[in-house]
Amino acid sequence: MTAKSMEYWIFIQMILELGLIFVVAVSLLRIRSWYKKIMALQAEQPSPEEAAKMVELAATLEERRRHLEELLAQLDQKATALQKHLSRAGSRTQGSADSPPPWESGVSLRSQVENLYRQGCSTEEIARRLQMNLAEVKMALDLSRARPR
């Protein structure tokens, strides 16, 4: 072999080695980015102890939710019974002709409307009890909601 052909082979070998170094460097950078992604995903996942604790808390929350639903059902039943009782009591007291009208009781009509509404009476029931127009009851409730606290 001549020196000239040897130079070409050495030059080609250097180019191949540089290409190989480039491929290795790119591969290492890709492996490094994959490693970072995997580590980030593992950091987001809870440990087995944390997962067990979350399952336990979820079970406790579900139990409390069921208990609250039962309590709400009981409260609904009691509220219905109270409304029936109040409507019966209201129909008995409504018939007395010698009782003074509600506006002569000394308490403002608006506060009477608010009190009855807080007790759970409908607007129609409030209007009937206080001998008012339905629009007046609604306006009194709107005013009480609009006033600054």
C-alpha positions as CSV (number, residue, x, y, z in Angstrom):
1,M,0.0,0.0,0.0
2,T,1.1,3.4,-0.7
3,A,1.3,6.3,1.7
4,K,-1.4,8.1,-0.2
5,S,-3.9,5.2,0.1
6,M,-3.0,4.9,3.8
7,E,-3.9,8.5,4.3
8,Y,-7.3,7.9,2.8
9,W,-8.0,4.9,4.9
10,I,-6.9,6.8,8.1
11,F,-9.1,9.7,7.0
12,I,-12.1,7.4,6.4
13,Q,-11.5,5.7,9.7
14,M,-11.4,9.1,11.6
15,I,-14.7,10.1,9.9
16,L,-16.3,6.8,10.9
17,E,-15.0,7.2,14.5
18,L,-16.4,10.8,14.7
19,G,-19.7,9.5,13.4
20,L,-19.7,6.7,16.0
21,I,-18.9,9.3,18.7
22,F,-21.8,11.4,17.5
23,V,-24.2,8.5,17.5
24,V,-23.1,7.5,21.1
25,A,-23.4,11.1,22.3
26,V,-27.0,11.4,20.9
27,S,-27.9,8.0,22.3
28,L,-26.6,9.0,25.7
29,L,-28.6,12.2,25.6
30,R,-31.8,10.3,24.7
31,I,-31.2,7.8,27.4
32,R,-30.7,10.6,29.9
33,S,-34.0,12.4,28.9
34,W,-35.9,9.0,29.2
35,Y,-34.4,8.5,32.6
36,K,-35.5,12.0,33.7
37,K,-39.0,11.2,32.4
38,I,-39.1,7.9,34.3
39,M,-37.9,9.5,37.5
40,A,-40.6,12.3,37.2
41,L,-43.3,9.7,36.7
42,Q,-42.1,7.7,39.7
43,A,-42.0,10.8,41.8
44,E,-45.7,11.5,41.0
45,Q,-46.7,8.0,42.0
46,P,-47.4,7.5,45.7
47,S,-45.3,5.1,47.7
48,P,-47.1,1.9,48.8
49,E,-47.5,3.3,52.3
50,E,-49.1,6.5,50.9
51,A,-51.3,4.5,48.6
52,A,-52.5,2.3,51.5
53,K,-53.2,5.5,53.6
54,M,-55.2,7.0,50.7
55,V,-57.3,3.8,50.4
56,E,-58.0,3.9,54.1
57,L,-59.0,7.6,53.9
58,A,-61.2,7.0,50.9
59,A,-63.0,4.2,52.8
60,T,-63.4,6.6,55.8
61,L,-64.8,9.3,53.6
62,E,-67.2,6.9,51.9
63,E,-68.5,5.8,55.3
64,R,-68.9,9.4,56.5
65,R,-70.8,10.2,53.2
66,R,-73.2,7.4,53.8
67,H,-73.7,8.5,57.4
68,L,-74.4,12.0,56.3
69,E,-76.9,10.8,53.7
70,E,-78.7,8.9,56.4
71,L,-78.8,12.0,58.6
72,L,-80.1,14.1,55.8
73,A,-82.8,11.6,55.1
74,Q,-83.8,11.7,58.8
75,L,-83.7,15.5,58.8
76,D,-85.9,15.6,55.7
77,Q,-88.4,13.3,57.4
78,K,-88.4,15.5,60.6
79,A,-88.7,18.7,58.5
80,T,-91.7,17.2,56.6
81,A,-93.3,16.3,59.9
82,L,-92.7,19.7,61.4
83,Q,-94.1,21.4,58.3
84,K,-97.3,19.3,58.6
85,H,-97.5,20.1,62.3
86,L,-97.0,23.8,61.6
87,S,-99.6,23.8,58.8
88,R,-102.1,22.2,61.2
89,A,-101.3,24.6,63.9
90,G,-101.5,27.5,61.5
91,S,-104.9,26.4,60.2
92,R,-106.2,26.3,63.8
93,T,-104.9,29.8,64.7
94,Q,-106.0,31.2,61.4
95,G,-109.6,30.7,62.2
96,S,-109.6,33.0,65.3
97,A,-111.3,36.3,64.2
98,D,-110.5,38.2,67.4
99,S,-106.7,38.0,67.0
100,P,-105.1,41.2,65.8
101,P,-103.6,41.3,62.2
102,P,-99.9,40.6,62.0
103,W,-98.9,44.1,61.2
104,E,-100.2,45.3,64.6
105,S,-97.9,43.0,66.6
106,G,-95.2,45.6,66.8
107,V,-92.6,43.6,64.8
108,S,-91.9,44.8,61.3
109,L,-93.5,42.8,58.5
110,R,-90.1,42.4,56.8
111,S,-88.6,40.8,59.9
112,Q,-91.7,38.6,60.3
113,V,-91.3,37.5,56.7
114,E,-87.6,36.8,57.2
115,N,-88.4,34.8,60.4
116,L,-91.0,32.6,58.7
117,Y,-88.7,32.1,55.7
118,R,-85.9,31.0,58.0
119,Q,-88.3,28.5,59.6
120,G,-88.8,26.9,56.2
121,C,-92.2,28.3,55.2
122,S,-92.8,28.8,51.5
123,T,-93.6,32.3,50.1
124,E,-97.2,31.3,49.6
125,E,-97.5,30.1,53.2
126,I,-95.9,33.4,54.5
127,A,-98.3,35.4,52.4
128,R,-101.3,33.5,53.7
129,R,-100.1,33.7,57.4
130,L,-99.3,37.4,57.3
131,Q,-102.3,38.2,55.1
132,M,-100.0,39.8,52.5
133,N,-99.8,39.8,48.7
134,L,-97.3,37.2,47.3
135,A,-95.4,39.9,45.5
136,E,-94.9,41.8,48.8
137,V,-93.5,38.7,50.4
138,K,-91.1,38.2,47.5
139,M,-90.0,41.8,47.6
140,A,-89.4,41.7,51.4
141,L,-87.2,38.6,50.9
142,D,-85.3,40.2,48.0
143,L,-84.7,43.3,50.2
144,S,-83.4,41.2,53.0
145,R,-81.0,39.4,50.7
146,A,-79.9,42.7,49.1
147,R,-79.1,44.5,52.3
148,P,-75.4,44.6,53.3
149,R,-74.3,42.3,56.1
